[in-house]
Structures are given as structure tokens and as C-alpha cells.
Amino acid sequence: MPYVATVLRVMIASPSDVPEARDAVEKAVYGWNDANAKTKGVILQPWRWETSAVPVMGAHPQKLINAQGVDDSDIVFALFGGRLGSPTPDAISGTVEEVDRAVELGRPVHMYFSTAPLPHDVDTSQLDAVRAFKKGMQDRGLLGEFSNVEQLNHEVWKAIEHDIAAMSLQSVTAPSSEPVGVDFFVQPRQEREMSGLNSKGAPRYSTKHWAEVTNTGDRDAESVTFESPAENGGMFVAGADEPTIIHRGQMRRVPLMFTWGGSSDPILRIHWIEDGESRHRDFHVG
């Protein structure tokens, strides 16, 4: 069914050494759209110079990226790892020029620095430049950090919610012909983490699993509980099992545990009460 929405352009700016982080921001933007576009009347459009810029002659490449990307963007995410980037005629790097221009235009700019281990062949001069730039930016705003793409995904959602609330865009949403009620969007997540050392002193790793459960409906979900059906004996819901409330637009992180020999298609079952009736729905999280 058609619906009215405001389209916001989200620019992803960074030097060339953090492609996975760029992909993670784009994925987070599309994930937010899936969960919120219809109910909030907002669609986010990612913009990356390598896929969105139109080849054209007549000016320095950075000038063209500024005109096509920065000037028409509503939100900017700037990511840094071990490189600051190549200099331009007007700034110490293209990404820095994009950040400065976006700030000058009054756009919300969210800047994140990676704390993940650096490659052994990192360019130390570039790394020093990043550190000096970060130190200089600390007096100009709040800076963020991320150690992995899962954490960055959470930071992007948090920033988007902050910006949309600040823009007061709720009034553009067309009234729905029928109430949506409670609706859930479930996204399985996992992260590899070090769990200790083996007998030879080498690191051992384990995989942490969880599901992000977002109430995308237009009303609160009451007495919410989570379980794995008996036929999915290889997956368990960890943590407290006390009923909770998930307000509309709110997300809960549900920890999951997997054992050998379980179902190849594990299911997370969500129970809740709506309009005084008990309801449940199954979501595949394999």
C-alpha cells in the first residue's frame, strides 16, 4: 500500500581504508528503512561517492563530490581508521573537506574512529595525521568510536533516531487508514570475541549471538517474553525471562545460545499481549 514519506540523503564519508565500515553504515541505513520507513514516514537514501557520484568534467574531483554529495545531504557519517586520506587544494584530505563543508552548511555530522587492531603495514605518517586530526576535533564536538561493524550498526541507528527527532518530521506522515498494532522486526546478529587462551598461549575465540527485536508498530507491546520452541532444541534464549514492555519504535537485544545438534533453522518465538489478548509470532533467526 502506498504511503507518504520524507526522503533524507545520508552521506557516508571516509578515506579508503575502512570499506567494511562504509558497508556497515549503508547496511544499517537500509535496515532502519525496513523497520521504520512506513511507520515514521521517513526514507533514508545512502550516498557514497564510489556508487552515487556522476562522472563529469569541469572541476577538481573533490569539488564535484562536494556539489553532488555533501551539499544535498541531510545527514553525514564520517569514518576514520588508520588513514586520513589524500590532500585536496583546500584541505588536508577529501574526507576532512567534506566534514568541514557539512558542518558549515549546518548538517548533522557523526564522526567515528575505529579502535580495531591496525594492519602491520599501516602508514605511520597517515596514522599520526588521524590522531592529530582527532585531537583537534575533540573541541568541536562529541566523537564516537567503534571496534566492529556490529557496534557501528548500533551507533548509526542511535544517531538516525536522534537526527529525525531533532528535525521534527513526524508531521509529514500521512494518517494511516487502519491501525498497525504491534509489529516486530527481528534481525539476528553475531560477533566473534576472544574467550581466553589455550595451553600454548594462543587466543581462543567464541561467537556471541543475539537478536535485535524492534517494535515497528504503532502501539506498545506489553508482557513480552521470548522463547525457542521445543523442536529447536539447539537454541536457547539466555538472560532474564521476566515479561517486559517494548514501546513502539523501541528495540530490545535478546541474547541467544546455540548447541550442537540443534535445528538448522532456529526460531525465536515472541509472546506479547495486545488489546487484552495473548499473541505470539515466530521468527527465523538462523
N, C-alpha and C positions, 0 to 999 in steps of 0.2 A: 504494500500500500504506500503511495507517495506521502512524503512529509516535507515540511518546510524546515530548512536548516541554514545556518550561517557557516560559510566556509572560511577557515583560517589557515593561512600558509605557515608551515613550521619549517624554518631553515635549519639544516644540520651543517655546522661549520667545524672544520678541524684540519690539521695537517694530514699528511698521507700515511702516517704510521699507526693509525687506530681504525682500520677498516671494520673490525668486528664491532667496535663501539658505535660506529656510524650505522651499521646494520641493525644493532640493538635498538638504537633510538627510533629508526624507521619502523621496526617491528613493534615497538611499544606504542607508537602513534597509531598504527593500524589496529592494534589490539584495543586501544582506547576507543577508536571508532566503532569497532564491533560491539563493545559493551555499552557505549553511551550515546552514540550519534543520534539515534531516533528519540530517546527519552529526553535528551538535553537540547536537541535541535542545533547541534554543532558538529561539523565535519572538519577534521584536520587533514591538511594536504601536505605531506612531506616534500621538501625541496632540497635536492643535492645537486651541486654543480655538475657532477660527472654524468648524471642521468637527466637532469632537467634543463640545464643551460642550452640555449640555441646558438650554434656556431654562427658568428657574424664578424665582419671586419670593421675596422674604423677606430679602435682604441686599444689601450693596454688590456689584456685579458681580465685583470682584476677589476678594472673599471666596468667592464661588461658584466662580470659576475655581480658586482655591487648593484648595477642598474636592474638586472634581471632577477636577482635573488634577494638581496638584503632590502632594497627599497620597497618591495611589495610583500615582505614577510611581516607576520603579526607576532610571531614568537621565534626566538633564536636559541638553539642549543649549541654551545661551543665546547669541544672536547680536546683534551691535550694528554699526550703520553710522554714520549721521550724526545719529541721534536717540536720546535716552534714553527718551522716552515721556512719557505723561501721569502726573501725580502721583495717588496714592491717599491715603485717610485715614491710612495707616500707613507710606508710603514715598515716595521721590521719583519713582518710576514703577512701573507694574504689573510690568514685567519684573524690575526690581530687587527688588520684593517677592517675586516667585516664586523668584528666585535665593536670597534670604536664607532663605526658608522651606525650600527644598530642602536647603540646607546645614545648617540647624538640625535637619532630620529625618535627616541623615546620608546623603542621596542623593549619588551621584557627579554633580558638575556640571561640564560642559565649556563654557568661555566663550571665544568667538572674536570678534575685532574685524576688521571689513573694512578692507583697505588699498586698495581700489579707488578710482578718482577719484570725487569727490563732485559732485553736480549744482551748477550755477552758482547756483541759488536756495536753497541749503541754509540752514536756520535756524541762524544762528551761535550763538544762545543755547543751542540744543539740542546743537550740536556741542561747545561749551565744556563742557556738562554731561557729555557722553560722555567727553571727555578727563579731566575731574576724577574721574569715576567709575572709569575705567580706572586712573588713578594710584593711587586709594585701594584698588583691588582687588589691586594688584601685591604687597602684603604679605600677602595672604590665600591666595595660591595661584599656580599657573602659568597664564598666559593664552596663548591661541592667536590666530593671525591667518590671514586668507585673502584672496587677491587676486582669486579667481574661483571659480566653483562646482565646477570640476573639482578644484581643490586642497581645497576644503571636503569634497568626497566622500571623498577620501583620508583627511582628518583624522577624519571620522566613523567610517570603518571602523577606523582605528587605535584610536580611543577605545573603540569597542564591544568590540574584541578584548581591550583592557586590562581593561575592566569585567567581562567574562564570566570571564576568567581569575581576577580577584580574587574573584569570587563563588563560584568552585569549583562550577559547576553540572554538570560533566561526569557526575557520578554519577547524575543523573536520567534519562539516556538509556537507553532500553530496548535490550537487546542485539539486534543485527541477526541475522535468520535466515540471511543469506548475506553474505559479504564484498562490499563495493562495488568494491574495487580502485581503480585510478587513474581519476579522472573530472575533467573540466575544465569550468570556466565561463569563457567569454570575453566580455568587454564592450568594444566599440570606443569610443574616446574621441577628442576633438579639442579644440583650443584655438587661438584666434586670437591672434597675437602680432605686435608691431611688428618688422619686419625691416630697417628703415633709413629713409632719407629720399629723396624723389625730387628732381629737379633744381630744383623750386620750394620745397624745404624742407618739403614736406608729408610726413607719415608714410606709409610703405608697410607693408602687412600681409601676412602669410602664415599658413597654417593648419598647425599641428602635429598629426600623427595618431599614435595609438598604440593598442595593445590591452592590456587588463588580463587576464592569464591566471591563474586561481586553480585550484589543485588541490583540489577538493571531495571527493575520495575518501578512503578510509581507509588508504592506504599511499602511500609516496613514489614519485614518478615519476623514473626515472633516465635519464641520457643524453638529455635533452630538447633538441630543436632545432626551429627554426621556419623555414618557407619559404612562398613563394607559388607555387602550381602554375604551370607554363609557360603554360597557357591564360589566366592572369590577368596578362598581361604589363604591365599598367598599375600594378601594386602591387608594391613591393619591401619586404623585411624589412631594416631598417637595423641597424647595430651588429654586435657580435661574433657569430659563428656557431659558437662552440665549444659542445659539449654541456654541459648544466647539470643540476642536480638541483632539482626543485621538491617540497619536502616537503609532506606533507598539511596543508591549511589555509593554505599559503603562496601569495603572489601575485607574479607577475613582470610587469613593464611592458615590452612589446615595441614598439619604435618602428617605424612604418610610413611609407613614402613612396609617393606617388601621382603618375603622369604622365598626360598627355593621351592619349586613345585607348585606354585600358585597359578592362577588363571593368566593366560597370555593377554587377556583383555580386561584388566581390573576395572571395577566400577565403584564410584563414590556415590552413596545414596544420601540425599539431603531430605530431612524431615522438617516441616515447619507448620505453623498454624496460621490460617488466613480466613478471615470472616468467620471465626469460631470453628472452622473445620480443619481437621488434621490432613495434611497433604504430604506427598513425597515425590521425588523425581530422581532418576538415575542418570549419572554422567560417566562416560568412558574416560578414564584418565591414564590409559596405557601408552 
